[in-house]
């Protein structure tokens, strides 16, 4: 996937990695953040199962998605969705 990004912006993978490192970040950290933001929007705007959202946003398993999401947002995807909907947690 990184190779596709590099090709799309007409640079090498090595230069792409260097550019992110110069900014104090990494390609993978930025990709993870983009996936999490997309997942958060899906959780807020759809009723799709959390496992479907996890896979659609590029996470290898729903449990990995849940762990990474909780680490970033302080709540599991199920908790996040319930809080935004005003629904009680099951």
trRosetta pair geometry for C-beta under 8 A, 3 or more apart (Angstrom, degrees):
i j d omega theta_ij theta_ji phi_ij phi_ji
1 4 5.6 -50 -155 30 39 113
1 5 6.7 39 149 -18 66 101
1 31 7.2 93 119 -129 134 151
2 5 5.6 -52 -153 34 37 113
2 6 6.3 38 151 -19 68 105
2 13 5.7 73 129 -132 109 105
2 16 6.7 168 -179 98 97 146
2 17 8.0 32 -175 -62 138 90
2 27 5.5 62 -120 143 114 153
3 6 5.7 -53 -147 37 32 112
3 7 6.3 32 154 -18 65 106
3 13 5.8 -37 -94 -73 64 118
4 7 5.7 -54 -146 38 30 111
4 8 6.2 34 154 -24 64 107
5 8 5.7 -56 -149 33 30 113
5 9 6.7 1 161 5 64 107
5 16 6.5 112 106 -144 106 155
5 27 7.2 161 73 -154 154 122
6 9 6.6 -75 -151 50 27 90
6 11 5.2 -101 -160 81 79 75
6 12 5.9 -5 -176 165 134 15
6 13 4.8 -89 -49 -75 162 55
6 15 7.4 120 -140 60 110 89
6 16 4.7 -106 -94 -30 96 141
7 10 7.3 27 -173 -79 34 36
9 16 7.5 116 63 -95 126 109
11 15 4.5 -112 175 83 112 128
11 16 5.5 135 102 -56 122 84
11 19 7.7 16 150 -17 164 139
12 15 4.6 95 55 8 83 100
12 16 6.9 -142 95 -6 45 86
13 16 5.5 -56 -151 35 33 115
13 17 6.4 33 153 -18 67 104
14 17 5.8 -54 -151 36 31 110
14 18 6.4 30 152 -18 64 107
15 18 5.5 -53 -146 37 34 113
15 19 6.2 40 154 -25 66 104
16 19 5.8 -52 -149 31 29 113
16 20 6.8 23 156 -12 62 104
16 27 6.1 48 139 -81 106 130
17 20 6.1 -61 -153 39 31 106
17 21 6.2 30 152 -20 67 110
17 26 7.5 1 -144 -147 75 74
17 27 6.1 -66 -97 -18 64 119
18 21 5.5 -58 -145 38 32 113
18 22 6.3 37 156 -25 66 103
19 22 5.9 -51 -151 29 29 113
19 23 7.0 16 152 -7 60 108
20 23 5.8 -66 -156 43 36 106
20 25 4.9 -86 -177 88 90 83
20 26 5.3 95 132 -131 133 22
20 27 5.2 -154 -14 -52 164 63
20 29 7.9 155 177 45 130 101
20 30 6.6 -119 -128 -10 129 130
21 24 7.6 51 -175 -71 34 18
21 25 7.6 -122 -84 64 25 43
21 26 6.9 35 -76 -93 68 66
25 29 5.3 -131 -171 73 88 130
25 30 5.9 72 151 -49 133 100
26 29 4.5 95 55 4 85 102
26 30 7.0 -157 89 -3 46 85
27 30 6.0 -63 -155 40 30 108
27 31 6.2 29 152 -18 67 108
28 31 5.6 -51 -143 38 33 112
28 32 6.2 36 156 -21 65 105
29 32 5.7 -54 -148 36 29 112
29 33 6.4 30 153 -19 63 106
30 33 5.6 -52 -147 36 33 112
30 34 6.4 34 154 -19 65 104
31 34 5.7 -54 -149 36 32 111
31 35 6.4 33 153 -19 65 105
31 58 7.7 -89 164 114 103 157
32 35 5.7 -55 -149 37 31 112
32 36 6.3 31 153 -19 65 106
32 68 6.8 -117 -166 -173 114 137
33 36 5.7 -54 -145 37 32 111
33 37 6.3 31 156 -18 65 105
33 72 7.8 162 -111 -133 67 144
34 37 5.9 -54 -146 36 30 109
34 38 6.4 30 155 -17 64 106
35 38 5.8 -57 -149 38 30 110
35 39 6.2 31 153 -20 65 108
35 57 4.6 117 -166 162 84 99
35 58 4.9 -98 -116 55 129 115
35 59 6.7 135 163 -50 138 83
36 39 5.6 -53 -145 37 31 112
36 40 6.3 36 154 -23 65 104
36 57 7.7 109 -70 163 24 141
36 68 6.8 -125 -85 132 112 106
36 69 6.3 164 -133 -104 98 69
36 72 5.3 -11 -156 76 157 169
36 73 7.5 179 -180 -33 120 109
37 40 5.6 -49 -147 32 31 114
37 41 6.7 32 153 -17 62 103
38 41 5.8 -56 -154 35 32 111
38 42 6.5 33 150 -18 65 105
38 57 5.0 168 93 -122 113 108
39 42 5.6 -54 -150 36 35 112
39 43 6.3 37 152 -22 67 104
39 53 5.4 103 -142 158 83 108
39 54 7.2 40 -123 -93 128 44
39 57 4.3 -40 -67 -47 93 173
39 59 7.7 32 -78 -18 143 123
39 65 6.9 -178 -132 -161 157 114
39 69 6.6 -101 110 -96 143 119
39 77 7.1 -74 158 -111 117 120
40 43 5.7 -52 -149 34 32 113
40 44 6.4 25 155 -14 64 109
40 69 7.9 158 -71 -140 83 106
40 73 7.1 147 -96 -75 121 150
40 80 7.0 -89 -128 161 81 148
41 44 5.8 -61 -147 40 31 107
41 45 5.8 -5 166 7 68 120
42 45 6.4 -76 -132 52 23 90
42 46 5.2 -31 -170 28 67 121
42 48 6.4 -42 174 46 109 126
42 53 4.5 165 112 -130 140 114
42 56 6.9 133 -101 83 164 134
42 57 6.9 -133 7 -53 143 120
43 46 7.4 -51 -90 50 11 80
43 50 7.5 30 -103 -109 99 83
43 53 6.4 73 -64 -155 75 169
43 77 5.7 -142 -100 -162 139 89
43 80 5.6 30 141 104 153 115
43 81 4.7 -116 -177 -79 100 94
43 84 7.2 112 126 30 96 146
44 81 7.4 -150 -76 -115 42 66
44 84 5.3 -88 -116 156 83 163
46 53 7.5 163 72 -82 126 113
48 52 4.6 -105 169 82 111 129
48 53 5.4 132 98 -53 118 89
48 56 7.7 7 139 -1 159 147
49 52 4.6 95 64 2 84 103
49 53 7.2 -153 97 -3 46 85
50 53 5.5 -54 -149 38 37 113
50 54 6.3 45 151 -27 67 102
50 62 6.1 89 117 -146 95 116
50 65 7.4 174 162 103 94 135
50 66 7.5 50 156 -75 134 97
50 77 4.8 130 -139 107 123 137
50 78 6.3 -57 -59 -64 152 78
50 81 7.6 -123 -80 -17 105 145
51 54 5.5 -48 -149 30 33 117
51 55 6.6 26 157 -11 65 104
51 62 4.3 -52 -107 -74 76 133
52 55 6.1 -58 -150 40 30 104
52 56 5.9 30 154 -20 66 113
53 56 5.6 -57 -139 40 29 113
53 57 6.0 14 164 -8 65 114
53 65 7.5 143 101 177 85 156
53 77 7.1 170 82 -164 137 148
54 57 6.4 -74 -150 44 20 99
54 59 4.4 -71 -176 63 82 123
54 61 7.0 -21 148 131 141 25
54 62 4.5 179 13 -102 166 60
54 64 7.6 123 -167 67 124 80
54 65 3.6 -118 -126 -23 108 162
54 66 7.7 -36 -93 -34 132 70
54 77 7.7 -109 -65 -33 95 166
55 58 7.8 77 -178 -46 30 13
55 59 6.8 -87 -78 62 31 73
55 62 7.8 -39 -36 -63 82 76
57 65 7.3 102 69 -122 116 123
59 62 7.3 98 106 -91 126 27
59 64 5.2 -177 -178 91 106 105
59 65 3.8 111 113 -72 171 95
59 68 7.0 -159 -116 35 126 136
60 64 5.4 37 55 31 87 156
61 64 4.6 99 57 4 84 101
61 65 7.0 -144 95 -3 47 87
62 65 5.4 -54 -148 38 36 117
62 66 6.2 38 154 -22 68 104
63 66 5.6 -49 -144 35 33 113
63 67 6.3 34 156 -19 64 105
64 67 5.8 -56 -148 37 30 110
64 68 6.2 22 158 -12 66 110
65 68 6.1 -62 -144 42 26 104
65 69 5.8 26 159 -20 65 114
65 77 6.7 7 132 -33 105 139
66 69 5.8 -56 -140 39 25 112
66 70 6.2 24 161 -18 62 109
66 76 5.3 4 -159 -147 97 95
66 77 5.8 -95 -106 5 72 102
66 78 8.0 3 -122 -3 112 91
67 70 6.1 -57 -148 36 25 108
67 71 6.4 26 154 -20 61 109
68 71 5.6 -54 -149 35 31 115
68 72 6.4 21 156 -12 65 110
69 72 6.0 -65 -150 41 28 104
69 73 5.9 -24 173 25 68 114
69 75 7.8 -51 135 87 95 56
69 76 6.6 75 93 -152 115 39
69 77 5.1 27 111 -56 166 85
69 80 7.2 -96 162 -12 122 144
70 73 6.8 -75 -122 58 21 77
70 74 6.9 26 -169 -150 57 6
70 75 6.3 -119 -120 96 71 14
70 76 5.1 -10 -76 -82 109 55
73 80 6.1 24 121 -90 145 131
75 79 3.9 -127 -178 96 105 122
75 80 4.7 142 99 -61 120 77
75 83 6.7 -36 -172 -3 170 140
76 79 4.6 95 50 8 77 103
76 80 6.9 -138 92 -7 39 88
77 80 5.5 -53 -144 35 31 115
77 81 6.3 30 158 -18 65 106
78 81 6.0 -55 -148 36 28 109
78 82 6.3 25 156 -16 64 110
78 89 7.4 90 134 -139 100 91
78 90 7.8 -82 173 41 127 94
79 82 5.8 -59 -146 40 29 109
79 83 6.2 30 158 -20 66 108
79 89 6.3 -1 -111 -105 72 123
80 83 6.0 -58 -148 35 25 110
80 84 6.4 18 157 -13 62 110
81 84 6.0 -62 -149 39 28 107
81 85 6.2 14 158 -9 66 114
82 85 5.9 -64 -142 45 28 103
82 87 4.8 -97 -148 75 75 90
82 88 6.9 -37 -173 117 122 15
82 89 5.1 108 126 -86 167 65
82 90 7.7 -157 -93 -3 143 74
83 86 7.7 31 -179 -71 28 32
